[in-house]
Amino acid sequence: MRTPAQNGEKMRTYLVTGGAGFIGSNYIHYMFKKYDNEIRIINVDALTYAGNLENLKDVEKRDNYTFVKANICDKEAIGKIFAENAVGHGRTGTKTGKGVNCV
């Protein structure tokens, strides 16, 4: 089976925030299991209390996976990611009821 890139199509890119945590890393594993090389994932995580890159050891060398250590409140870092990529956004986190408060 040919990948979108091999067919001359653009690969769909997903931005996962908090992807080094429990929920985010399992979401990344799920997406790669389901779509394999048909997608690209950009994982943005500040690696605070819940983030652990050991959760993603098995995907870190994939050509279609990128890790960016950044806080999602860092407008410059996030702006650069969006400027360089066409992405769809899926949020993960354990405190989803409170949302994100960037001051």
N, C-alpha and C positions, 0 to 999 in steps of 0.2 A: 504494500500500500504506500502510495506516495504522500509525502507531507505537503501542507499548503505551500511551503517555501519551494519545494521541488516543482510544484505546479505553477510557479510564478505568482502565487497569491501571497498577500501579506499574512503573516502569522498573527493570530489573536494574542494580545498581551494583557495580562492581568496584574494589577498592583495589589499586593496583599500587605496590609498594615498589621504589625504585630505577628508576623509570620514565624518568629522563632519561639513563640509561646506554645502551649499545649494545643489550643484550638487552631491557631494559625498554621502550625507545622503539620497537623493532621489534615487540614484543608489542602495544603500544598501537596502532600502525599496523595490525597484523594484525586486532585486535579491531574497530577502526572499519571496516576494509575488509569484514569478514565481517558485522558487525551494524549498522553505520552509526548510525542514530538510535534503534535499539532498546535501546541500553545507555547507561550513564553510567560514566565512568571518573574516579576520583580518584587522581591520581599524587602519591605522597609520596616526596620525594627530598631529601637533605641537600645535594646539589650538591657533593660532595667530588671526589676525583680523577677519577672516571669520568662524573659527571653533567654534561650539557651541554644546556641548553634549546634550543639550535639544532636538536637532533635532532627537536624537536616543534613547530617554527615553523608547520607546516601544520595543526596541530590545536589550537593554543592559543586560538583565537577561537571554537571550537565551544561551543555552549550545554551540551553534555553532557560537557564535559571541565573538570576542575578540577585545578590544580596547588597543592600545599601544600609549602612548603619546611620540612621538619622531619626530625629524626633519628628513626628508628623506635624508638629506646631512650627517647625522650621520652614517658613515660607520659601526661602531661597532654595533649600535642598529639594523640597517637594516640587517647586516650580521648575527646577532643572529637569527632574524626572519626567514631568508632563511635557516639557518643551522638547525633549529628546525622544519621546515615545508616544504612541497612540495607545492609551490604556483604558480598560474598564475597571472599576473599583469595587472590591468586595471587602467589607470591614470585618475583622475578627477581634474578639476580646472577651474577657470575662466580666467586664463592667459595662455591658452594652446598654443597660438601662439609663446610665448617667451620661453617656455620650462622651465626646471629647471637648475639653474646655481649653482652648488656646488663648492665652492672654497676651 
